[in-house]
Amino acid sequence: MRRRSLLALPLAAPAVALAQDAWPNRPITILSGFPNGSGIDIYMRRMAEPLGRALGGATIIVDHRTGAGGNIGSDFVAKSRPDGYTFYFGTAGTHAINASLYRTLPFDVVRDFTPIAHMGDVPNALTVSIERRPQYTDCATLLAAARANPGRLNYASTGNGASTHLAGAQFAVAANLELTHVPYRGQPGAQTALLAGDVDFFFNQVGPALGPIRQGQTRALAVTTAQRLSVLPDVPTVAEACNLPGFVSTTWYGIFGPANLPAPIVERMSAAITSVLHDPEFSNWLVTTQGIALPPVFTPAEFAAIQRRDIASWAEIVRRSGASVD
């Protein structure tokens, strides 16, 4: 029996390698914690077909498990089998900000995930409704109203802990304002509230904000980046428009798998995503329709280091802003 066991051992490793070489041999699901019509949803659906081609003709299924600032979707993936068929399209919100914004989480944002690929830094635009808030022609008029009416002005977000929430919280701290935060379930709800006049302003992600801006429904008072964006060249930065030197509030998108994902799958998925991002047609779409600059080529280990760095930096922003959802 001992001899047979020893003879059988060399056969196990090739069997595992063969299984990984055959990956993927069934549909891959990429989940997000945010609804249809969100910036993430737009990005995921645009990426699905070319990513499938880059993986040898795989089928990519886009799915959503929304709620709790992306934590419901994160938790599902954290508890999924590490077999290469379930991934999460996360954000700095789900995988950095929420670690300090929520007192307890049913998962660990580092230990329970495998970082795969950095998908680009995501800017926001400070927007107001042209019809419902015509008096806010620039950031100075908005600031004057907020200072004259402490606590009376409110801002929408795409959910507690989202970048759109923390951008507003940062803005309040930097400008010494008392503002009221009103969370919605994703961009569509927050955008609808802005257009209806239910809220005064919205730090919307630039991708979904571009349509209403170009259609004359909303006015972009500023962008949250260090420099102006090529897609909104006439819109100043918050630092310029609001006289808040050094103000920057951007986050990132990224693909994560469950913990203990086999290295060959991590490497192949990362390489496939990189090939899609650096395809000229796709990278042009990112810049011109989403305001997302083409990210550098980060290895999974480098992306993991970015995540760990941002967990610490966002914890300080959360502390200073006093933001909490518990």
RAZIPE-V308918 format. One record per residue. RES is the residue in one letter. PHI is phi in radians with two decimals (999 if undefined). PSI is psi as a letter, one per 20 degrees, with the letter a starting at -180 (* if undefined). D_CENTER is the distance of its C-alpha to the mean C-alpha in whole Angstrom. Layout:
BEGIN
RES&PHI&PSI&D_CENTER  RES&PHI&PSI&D_CENTER
END
This chain:
BEGIN
M&999&g&55  R&-1.10&g&53  R&-1.11&g&54  R&-1.13&h&52  S&-1.09&g&49  L&-1.15&h&49  L&-1.19&h&50  A&-1.37&h&47  L&-1.02&g&44  P&-1.06&h&44  L&-1.32&h&43  A&-1.22&g&40  A&-1.09&g&38  P&-1.04&h&38  A&-1.14&g&37  V&-1.12&g&34  A&-1.06&g&33  L&-1.10&g&35  A&-1.10&g&32  Q&-1.27&h&29  D&-1.12&h&31  A&-1.39&i&31  W&-1.24&p&27  P&-1.61&q&26  N&-2.13&j&28  R&-2.70&r&27  P&-1.04&q&24  I&-1.82&p&20  T&-1.83&p&18  I&-1.98&o&14  L&-1.74&q&12  S&-2.38&r&9  G&-1.73&j&10  F&-2.24&q&9  P&-1.41&r&12  N&-0.96&q&14  G&1.57&i&13  S&-1.31&r&10  G&-1.02&h&8  I&-1.11&g&6  D&-1.06&g&10  I&-1.05&g&12  Y&-1.13&g&10  M&-1.01&g&11  R&-1.21&h&14  R&-1.23&h&15  M&-1.47&h&15  A&-0.99&g&17  E&-1.16&g&20  P&-1.12&h&20  L&-1.18&g&18  G&-1.03&g&21  R&-1.10&g&24  A&-1.14&h&23  L&-1.72&k&23  G&1.46&k&27  G&1.65&k&26  A&-1.23&q&24  T&-1.60&p&23  I&-1.88&p&19  I&-1.77&p&19  V&-1.68&p&15  D&-2.37&r&15  H&-2.34&p&14  R&-2.29&n&15  T&-1.60&r&14  G&2.08&q&14  A&0.98&l&14  G&1.09&k&11  G&1.59&i&10  N&-1.22&h&13  I&-1.15&g&15  G&-1.15&g&13  S&-1.04&g&12  D&-1.11&h&16  F&-1.06&g&17  V&-1.23&h&16  A&-1.01&h&17  K&-1.73&j&21  S&-1.44&r&21  R&-1.18&p&23  P&-1.44&m&22  D&-1.93&j&24  G&1.54&j&21  Y&-2.03&j&21  T&-2.41&p&18  F&-2.26&r&14  Y&-2.20&p&11  F&-1.57&n&8  G&-1.70&a&6  T&-2.41&r&3  A&-1.09&h&6  G&-1.18&g&6  T&-1.25&h&8  H&-2.05&j&9  A&-2.51&g&10  I&-1.12&g&11  N&-1.09&h&12  A&-1.09&h&15  S&-1.90&h&16  L&-1.27&h&16  Y&-1.77&p&17  R&-1.15&h&21  T&-2.39&q&21  L&-2.28&q&18  P&-1.39&j&20  F&-2.66&r&18  D&-1.85&p&18  V&-1.15&i&14  V&-1.78&g&16  R&-1.13&h&19  D&-1.68&j&18  F&-2.39&q&16  T&-2.01&o&16  P&-1.12&p&14  I&-1.96&g&14  A&-2.69&p&13  H&-1.43&p&10  M&-1.86&j&9  G&2.08&q&9  D&-1.47&p&8  V&-1.96&o&7  P&-1.52&r&10  N&-2.05&q&11  A&-2.16&p&15  L&-1.38&o&17  T&-2.11&q&19  V&-2.35&q&22  S&-1.37&p&24  I&-1.16&h&27  E&-1.32&g&29  R&-1.52&h&28  R&-2.29&l&28  P&-1.14&i&30  Q&-1.25&i&31  Y&-1.58&n&28  T&-1.52&i&29  D&-2.76&r&27  C&-1.17&h&25  A&-1.07&g&29  T&-1.21&h&30  L&-1.17&g&27  L&-1.09&g&27  A&-1.07&g&31  A&-1.16&g&30  A&-1.14&h&28  R&-1.30&h&31  A&-1.40&i&34  N&-2.35&m&32  P&-0.96&p&30  G&1.40&i&28  R&-1.49&h&29  L&-1.44&q&26  N&-2.21&q&23  Y&-2.33&q&19  A&-1.48&q&17  S&-2.49&r&13  T&-1.52&j&11  G&2.43&q&12  N&-0.99&p&13  G&1.55&i&11  A&-1.23&r&8  S&-1.04&h&7  T&-1.19&h&10  H&-1.27&g&12  L&-1.20&h&12  A&-1.09&g&13  G&-1.14&g&16  A&-1.14&g&17  Q&-1.05&g&17  F&-1.04&g&19  A&-1.09&g&21  V&-1.18&g&22  A&-1.12&h&23  A&-1.69&j&25  N&1.00&l&27  L&-1.98&q&26  E&-1.89&o&26  L&-2.14&q&24  T&-1.92&p&23  H&-1.61&p&19  V&-2.17&o&19  P&-1.43&q&16  Y&-2.19&r&16  R&-1.60&m&14  G&1.69&r&12  Q&-1.04&g&12  P&-0.99&g&15  G&-1.15&g&17  A&-1.17&g&16  Q&-1.16&g&17  T&-1.06&g&20  A&-1.11&h&21  L&-1.12&g&21  L&-1.17&h&23  A&-1.41&i&25  G&1.47&j&26  D&-1.28&h&25  V&-2.29&r&23  D&-1.50&h&23  F&-2.70&r&20  F&-2.68&o&16  F&-1.43&n&14  N&-1.47&q&12  Q&-1.11&q&9  V&-1.05&h&12  G&-0.94&f&12  P&-1.23&i&13  A&-1.35&h&15  L&-1.07&g&17  G&-1.00&g&19  P&-1.06&h&20  I&-1.15&g&21  R&-1.23&h&23  Q&-1.50&j&25  G&1.35&j&26  Q&-1.51&h&24  T&-2.18&q&22  R&-1.96&p&23  A&-1.55&o&20  L&-1.49&h&22  A&-2.97&r&20  V&-2.07&q&17  T&-1.63&j&15  T&-1.59&r&15  A&-1.27&h&18  Q&-2.15&r&20  R&-1.10&q&20  L&-1.67&q&18  S&-1.14&h&20  V&-1.38&i&19  L&-2.35&m&20  P&-1.12&h&23  D&-1.59&i&25  V&-1.67&p&22  P&-1.28&r&23  T&-1.34&r&20  V&-1.05&h&20  A&-1.01&g&22  E&-1.28&g&25  A&-1.21&h&25  C&-1.87&j&25  N&0.95&l&27  L&-2.18&m&24  P&-0.94&p&25  G&1.47&i&22  F&-1.21&p&19  V&-2.48&p&16  S&-2.52&n&13  T&-2.19&q&10  T&-2.24&a&6  W&-2.35&r&5  Y&-1.84&q&4  G&-2.80&q&7  I&-1.75&p&10  F&-2.21&q&12  G&-1.99&r&15  P&-1.13&r&18  A&-1.06&q&20  N&1.17&k&23  L&-1.19&p&22  P&-1.01&p&25  A&-0.97&g&24  P&-1.06&h&26  I&-1.22&g&23  V&-1.00&g&20  E&-1.15&g&22  R&-1.22&g&22  M&-1.14&g&19  S&-1.07&g&18  A&-1.14&h&20  A&-1.13&g&20  I&-1.11&g&16  T&-1.06&g&17  S&-1.13&h&20  V&-1.20&g&18  L&-1.02&h&16  H&-1.68&j&19  D&-1.22&p&21  P&-0.96&h&22  E&-1.14&g&22  F&-1.23&g&18  S&-1.12&h&17  N&-1.15&h&19  W&-1.07&g&17  L&-1.00&g&14  V&-1.23&g&16  T&-1.46&h&18  T&-2.00&i&16  Q&-2.07&i&12  G&1.20&j&13  I&-1.79&o&11  A&-1.23&q&14  L&-1.02&p&15  P&-1.29&q&14  P&-1.05&r&17  V&-1.43&o&18  F&-1.72&p&17  T&-1.28&r&18  P&-0.96&h&17  A&-1.17&h&19  E&-1.19&h&18  F&-1.12&h&14  A&-1.05&h&15  A&-1.18&h&17  I&-1.08&g&14  Q&-1.04&g&12  R&-1.09&g&16  R&-1.06&g&16  D&-1.31&h&13  I&-1.02&g&14  A&-1.23&g&17  S&-1.20&h&16  W&-1.26&h&14  A&-1.06&h&17  E&-1.21&h&19  I&-1.14&g&17  V&-1.06&g&17  R&-1.08&g&21  R&-1.18&h&22  S&-1.39&h&20  G&1.33&j&21  A&-1.15&q&18  S&-2.79&q&19  V&-2.15&j&18  D&-1.62&*&21
END
